[in-house]
């Protein structure tokens, strides 16, 4: 698909065949949008195993843009290639927990983005 591979992401013992996303929005207050909730589901279809899905939820906006997800995947292809399917799943389940926890903190988008970058860097080690 990219870089001469027939897969989206190569793993040590498997490969990602497809990634799909789904979004949902629960409206908050009719007049001011207070407590609106945005939900995302990201499904990874693996070559040799069942698919797995992470679900993300945040108040007032989506937790991670599809663009940021693509950057995460593209920038870490070499790291993912050295991961087993289990390690890859664990990475994304940790990301799911992390983003959900981050969604309840106060702070700007810039703070949130810095925190996600810190998570990526910590996850590499």
C-alpha positions in Angstrom: 0.0 0.0 0.0 2.8 2.4 0.8 6.6 2.0 0.8 6.2 -1.1 -1.5 4.2 -3.1 1.1 0.9 -4.8 0.2 -0.3 -4.0 3.7 -1.2 -0.8 5.5 1.0 -1.6 8.4 3.4 -4.6 8.8 3.8 -6.2 12.2 6.4 -8.7 13.4 3.9 -11.6 13.2 0.9 -10.1 11.4 -0.3 -7.1 9.3 -3.0 -4.5 9.3 -5.2 -4.9 6.2 -7.7 -2.1 6.9 -8.5 0.7 9.3 -11.9 2.2 9.5 -13.3 5.0 11.6 -16.8 5.8 12.7 -18.0 9.0 14.5 -21.1 9.8 16.5 -22.3 12.9 18.3 -24.7 13.2 21.2 -26.2 16.7 21.4 -26.0 18.4 24.7 -28.1 21.4 25.6 -30.3 22.6 22.7 -29.2 26.2 23.1 -25.6 26.2 24.2 -24.2 22.6 23.4 -23.3 22.1 27.0 -22.3 18.5 27.6 -22.3 17.5 24.0 -20.3 14.2 23.6 -18.3 13.2 20.6 -17.5 9.5 20.1 -15.1 7.9 17.7 -14.5 4.2 17.0 -11.3 3.1 15.2 -11.3 -0.5 13.9 -8.2 -2.3 12.8 -8.6 -5.4 10.6 -5.6 -7.8 11.0 -4.5 -10.4 8.4 -4.2 -13.4 10.8 -6.4 -12.4 13.7 -9.8 -10.9 14.4 -10.3 -7.2 14.1 -10.1 -5.0 17.2 -11.7 -1.7 18.0 -10.9 1.2 20.2 -13.6 3.7 21.3 -12.8 7.3 22.2 -15.1 9.8 23.7 -14.7 13.5 24.6 -16.9 16.4 25.5 -17.3 19.2 22.9 -15.1 17.7 20.2 -13.6 14.5 18.8 -10.6 13.2 20.8 -8.2 12.7 17.9 -8.6 13.9 14.3 -8.2 11.4 11.5 -5.3 13.4 10.3 -3.5 13.0 13.6 -4.3 9.3 13.5 -2.7 9.0 10.0 0.4 10.9 11.2 0.7 8.6 14.2 0.5 5.5 12.0 2.8 6.8 9.3 5.4 8.2 11.6 5.6 4.9 13.6 5.7 2.3 10.8 9.2 1.2 11.7 8.2 0.9 15.4 5.1 -1.1 14.5 7.1 -3.4 12.2 9.0 -4.6 15.3 5.8 -5.1 17.4 3.8 -8.3 17.6 0.0 -8.1 17.0 -0.5 -8.3 20.7 1.9 -5.4 21.3 0.2 -3.3 18.6 -3.2 -3.9 20.2 -1.8 -3.1 23.6 -0.4 0.2 22.3 -3.8 1.3 20.9 -5.7 0.1 24.0 -3.3 2.2 26.1 -3.8 5.1 23.7 -7.6 4.7 24.1 -7.3 4.9 27.9 -4.9 7.8 27.7 -7.1 9.8 25.4 -10.2 9.2 27.5 -8.4 10.3 30.6 -7.1 13.4 28.7 -10.6 14.3 27.6 -11.6 15.1 31.2 -8.8 17.5 31.8 -9.1 21.2 31.4 -6.7 22.8 29.0 -6.3 24.1 25.5 -6.0 22.1 22.3 -2.3 23.0 22.3 -1.9 21.4 25.8 -3.8 18.4 24.7 -1.7 17.9 21.5 1.5 18.2 23.6 0.2 15.5 25.9 -0.5 13.2 23.0 3.0 13.7 21.6 4.4 12.9 25.1 2.4 9.7 25.1 3.7 8.7 21.7 7.3 9.3 22.8 6.8 7.4 26.1 5.2 4.5 24.2 8.2 4.1 22.0 10.5 3.2 24.9 
